[in-house]
């Protein structure tokens, strides 16, 4: 049985599935690190095959793990996430929202309203609804930690509009939840990954441009002051810290994980 900084805690990870690719995704990595640190897991994804791959990977750590296939754009399914986790484990200590996509995003004047709505529903509305249904349980407990995965795109220039706007909304949502629920012992923080080497980030771009994934990697590495992209484990390690008691006095923070990328604004 793994023991560590999250021992005795129950964690929901939304977007825990592992997409096909050469590297692991942020949700998969966070599930592994939470399990290594002793958490009991409730893993959620809309893709059953991706979700099952992560479930199988974390079972080696010996902690309890349950899973649920759910579409977070549907409020009833967001409510089911909270209710099922509470039913199985009796409490919810951590809600980790690892959700976000940008496929189809364009410049403002070129963007279809349907694409705007599709991305916003997943990146922002879904995150709001999972928080909405977990918060009453945390309020009753007088404790809890919410971690929402945003992006450095929320703070920096970006050639497309919806992803940036949705992640800026995630920042505001997180800070609002933090101040609103601080009296109940609930913390809320956001992680802002920069250029991370995940299947979602690399493989889709390689397929769209018809190039080898290493071409994309080389281009993205060159943009980062530290000379390399981050890994999903870089994001997961930050999540472990924010979820742990070591961060018990930290709330409302927007934490970049980007190798100094957004400092190029200065």
C-alpha positions as CSV (number, residue, x, y, z in Angstrom):
1,X,0.0,0.0,0.0
2,X,1.4,3.4,-1.1
3,X,1.7,6.0,1.6
4,X,2.5,9.6,1.4
5,X,1.3,13.2,1.3
6,X,-2.2,12.3,0.2
7,X,-2.7,9.3,2.5
8,X,-6.3,9.1,3.7
9,X,-7.6,11.5,1.1
10,X,-10.2,10.8,-1.6
11,X,-9.5,12.4,-5.0
12,X,-11.8,12.9,-8.0
13,X,-9.7,13.4,-11.2
14,X,-11.8,14.5,-14.2
15,X,-10.1,14.0,-17.5
16,X,-8.1,11.1,-16.2
17,X,-8.0,9.1,-19.4
18,X,-4.8,8.4,-21.4
19,X,-5.0,9.5,-25.0
20,X,-3.0,7.5,-27.5
21,X,0.5,8.8,-28.1
22,X,4.2,8.5,-27.2
23,X,3.9,10.3,-23.9
24,X,1.4,10.3,-21.0
25,X,-1.2,13.0,-20.5
26,X,-1.7,15.3,-17.5
27,X,-4.7,13.5,-16.1
28,X,-3.0,10.1,-16.3
29,X,0.2,11.5,-14.7
30,X,-1.8,13.1,-11.9
31,X,-3.7,9.8,-11.2
32,X,-0.3,8.0,-10.9
33,X,1.2,10.6,-8.6
34,X,-1.9,10.9,-6.4
35,X,-1.9,7.1,-6.1
36,X,1.8,7.1,-5.3
37,X,1.1,9.6,-2.5
38,X,-1.6,7.4,-1.0
39,X,-4.9,8.8,-2.3
40,X,-8.0,6.8,-3.0
41,X,-9.1,7.6,-6.5
42,X,-12.3,8.2,-8.4
43,X,-11.3,8.6,-12.0
44,X,-13.6,10.2,-14.7
45,X,-13.3,10.5,-18.4
46,X,-15.8,10.6,-21.3
47,X,-13.7,7.9,-23.2
48,X,-14.0,4.5,-21.7
49,X,-10.9,3.1,-23.4
50,X,-8.7,6.0,-22.3
51,X,-10.1,5.8,-18.8
52,X,-9.5,2.1,-18.5
53,X,-5.9,2.5,-19.5
54,X,-5.3,4.9,-16.6
55,X,-7.2,2.7,-14.2
56,X,-5.0,-0.3,-15.0
57,X,-1.9,1.8,-14.6
58,X,-2.7,3.0,-11.1
59,X,-3.8,-0.3,-9.7
60,X,-0.1,-1.3,-9.2
61,X,0.0,1.2,-6.3
62,X,-2.5,-0.8,-4.3
63,X,-4.9,2.0,-3.4
64,X,-8.7,1.9,-3.9
65,X,-9.6,3.1,-7.4
66,X,-13.1,3.5,-9.0
67,X,-14.0,5.0,-12.3
68,X,-16.9,6.5,-14.1
69,X,-17.5,7.3,-17.8
70,X,-19.1,10.8,-17.8
71,X,-19.7,13.8,-20.1
72,X,-19.2,16.9,-18.0
73,X,-21.2,19.0,-20.5
74,X,-24.3,17.4,-19.0
75,X,-25.2,18.6,-15.5
76,X,-26.9,15.4,-14.4
77,X,-23.6,13.5,-15.1
78,X,-21.6,16.1,-13.2
79,X,-24.0,15.5,-10.3
80,X,-23.5,11.8,-10.6
81,X,-19.7,12.2,-10.3
82,X,-20.1,13.8,-6.9
83,X,-22.8,11.5,-5.7
84,X,-21.1,8.3,-6.8
85,X,-17.8,9.3,-5.2
86,X,-19.5,10.2,-1.9
87,X,-21.4,6.9,-2.0
88,X,-18.3,4.9,-2.6
89,X,-15.8,6.6,-0.2
90,X,-18.0,8.7,2.1
91,X,-16.2,12.0,1.4
92,X,-14.5,14.0,-1.3
93,X,-11.2,15.7,-0.3
94,X,-9.8,16.7,-3.7
95,X,-11.5,17.6,-7.0
96,X,-8.9,17.8,-9.8
97,X,-10.4,19.2,-13.0
98,X,-8.1,18.3,-15.9
99,X,-10.2,19.4,-18.8
100,X,-9.5,21.4,-21.9
101,X,-9.4,21.3,-25.7
102,X,-8.7,23.8,-28.5
103,X,-9.5,21.8,-31.6
104,X,-11.3,24.0,-34.2
105,X,-10.5,27.3,-32.5
106,X,-9.8,30.2,-34.9
107,X,-9.4,34.0,-35.1
108,X,-12.4,35.9,-33.8
109,X,-13.9,36.9,-37.1
110,X,-13.4,33.4,-38.6
111,X,-14.9,31.4,-35.7
112,X,-18.2,29.6,-35.9
113,X,-20.5,30.1,-32.9
114,X,-21.0,26.4,-32.7
115,X,-17.2,25.9,-32.2
116,X,-17.2,28.6,-29.5
117,X,-20.0,26.8,-27.7
118,X,-18.4,23.4,-28.1
119,X,-15.1,24.5,-26.5
120,X,-16.7,26.7,-23.9
121,X,-19.0,23.9,-22.8
122,X,-16.0,21.6,-22.1
123,X,-13.4,24.0,-20.9
124,X,-15.5,26.3,-18.6
125,X,-19.1,25.3,-18.2
126,X,-18.2,21.7,-17.4
127,X,-15.7,22.8,-14.8
128,X,-18.2,25.0,-13.2
129,X,-20.7,22.2,-13.0
130,X,-18.3,19.7,-11.4
131,X,-17.4,22.3,-8.8
132,X,-21.0,23.1,-8.2
133,X,-21.9,19.5,-7.3
134,X,-18.8,18.7,-5.3
135,X,-18.8,21.9,-3.2
136,X,-21.9,21.1,-1.0
137,X,-20.1,17.9,0.1
138,X,-16.9,19.8,0.9
139,X,-18.9,22.5,2.7
140,X,-20.6,19.8,4.9
141,X,-17.1,18.3,5.6
142,X,-15.7,21.8,6.3
143,X,-12.7,20.9,4.2
144,X,-11.7,20.3,0.6
145,X,-9.3,21.2,-2.2
146,X,-10.2,22.1,-5.8
147,X,-7.6,22.2,-8.5
148,X,-8.6,23.5,-11.9
149,X,-6.3,23.1,-14.8
150,X,-6.1,26.4,-16.7
151,X,-3.3,27.4,-19.1
152,X,-0.7,30.1,-19.6
153,X,-2.7,30.9,-22.7
154,X,-5.1,32.7,-20.3
155,X,-2.3,35.3,-19.6
156,X,-0.4,35.5,-22.8
157,X,-1.0,36.3,-26.5
158,X,-2.6,33.6,-28.5
159,X,-3.7,33.5,-32.2
160,X,-7.1,32.0,-31.4
161,X,-9.9,33.3,-29.2
162,X,-11.9,30.6,-27.5
163,X,-9.3,28.6,-25.7
164,X,-7.7,31.7,-24.3
165,X,-11.1,33.1,-23.2
166,X,-12.3,29.8,-21.7
167,X,-9.1,29.4,-19.6
168,X,-9.3,33.1,-18.5
169,X,-12.7,32.1,-17.3
170,X,-11.3,29.2,-15.4
171,X,-8.9,31.5,-13.6
172,X,-11.8,33.8,-12.5
173,X,-14.0,30.9,-11.5
174,X,-11.2,29.4,-9.4
175,X,-10.5,32.7,-7.6
176,X,-14.2,33.2,-7.0
177,X,-14.6,29.7,-5.5
178,X,-11.5,30.3,-3.3
179,X,-12.9,33.5,-1.7
180,X,-16.5,32.2,-1.5
181,X,-15.6,29.0,0.2
182,X,-12.6,29.9,2.3
183,X,-14.8,30.2,5.5
184,X,-15.6,26.5,5.0
185,X,-12.0,25.3,5.0
186,X,-12.1,24.8,1.2
187,X,-9.2,25.8,-1.0
188,X,-9.3,26.4,-4.8
189,X,-6.2,26.9,-7.0
190,X,-5.5,26.8,-10.7
191,X,-2.6,25.2,-12.5
192,X,-1.4,27.0,-15.7
193,X,0.6,24.6,-17.8
194,X,2.6,26.1,-20.6
195,X,4.0,24.0,-23.4
196,X,3.8,20.4,-22.2
197,X,4.7,17.3,-24.1
198,X,1.4,15.4,-24.0
199,X,-0.4,13.4,-26.7
200,X,-3.1,16.1,-27.0
201,X,-0.6,18.8,-27.5
202,X,1.8,17.0,-29.9
203,X,0.0,14.4,-31.8
204,X,-3.0,16.5,-33.0
205,X,-0.7,19.2,-34.3
206,X,1.5,16.7,-36.0
207,X,-1.5,15.1,-37.7
208,X,-3.0,18.4,-38.8
209,X,0.3,19.6,-40.4
210,X,1.3,16.2,-41.7
211,X,4.7,16.2,-40.0
212,X,6.6,13.9,-37.5
213,X,5.8,14.7,-33.9
214,X,9.4,15.5,-33.2
215,X,9.1,18.4,-35.6
216,X,6.4,19.9,-33.3
217,X,8.5,19.1,-30.2
218,X,11.6,20.9,-31.6
219,X,9.6,24.0,-32.5
220,X,7.9,24.1,-29.0
221,X,11.2,23.4,-27.2
222,X,12.7,26.5,-28.9
223,X,10.0,28.8,-27.5
224,X,10.7,28.0,-23.8
225,X,13.4,29.9,-21.9
226,X,14.5,26.7,-20.2
227,X,15.0,25.1,-23.6
228,X,12.5,22.3,-23.3
229,X,8.8,21.6,-22.9
230,X,7.5,20.3,-19.6
231,X,6.2,16.8,-19.0
232,X,2.9,15.7,-17.6
233,X,4.7,14.7,-14.4
234,X,5.7,18.4,-14.0
235,X,2.0,19.2,-13.9
236,X,1.2,16.3,-11.7
237,X,3.9,17.1,-9.1
238,X,2.5,20.6,-8.8
239,X,-1.0,19.1,-8.3
240,X,0.3,16.9,-5.5
241,X,1.7,19.9,-3.7
242,X,-1.5,21.9,-4.0
243,X,-3.6,18.9,-2.9
244,X,-1.4,18.2,0.1
245,X,-1.5,19.7,3.6
246,X,1.8,21.4,2.7
247,X,-0.4,23.9,0.8
248,X,-3.0,24.3,3.5
249,X,-2.6,28.1,3.6
250,X,-2.6,28.5,-0.2
251,X,-5.8,29.4,-2.1
252,X,-6.8,31.5,-5.1
253,X,-3.4,31.0,-6.7
254,X,-2.8,30.8,-10.4
255,X,0.4,28.7,-10.7
256,X,2.3,28.7,-14.0
257,X,4.1,25.5,-14.9
258,X,5.9,26.7,-18.0
259,X,9.7,26.9,-17.8
260,X,9.5,30.7,-17.7
261,X,7.5,31.0,-20.9
262,X,5.1,33.8,-19.7
263,X,8.0,35.8,-18.4
264,X,8.7,36.6,-22.0
265,X,5.9,39.2,-21.6
266,X,8.3,41.3,-19.6
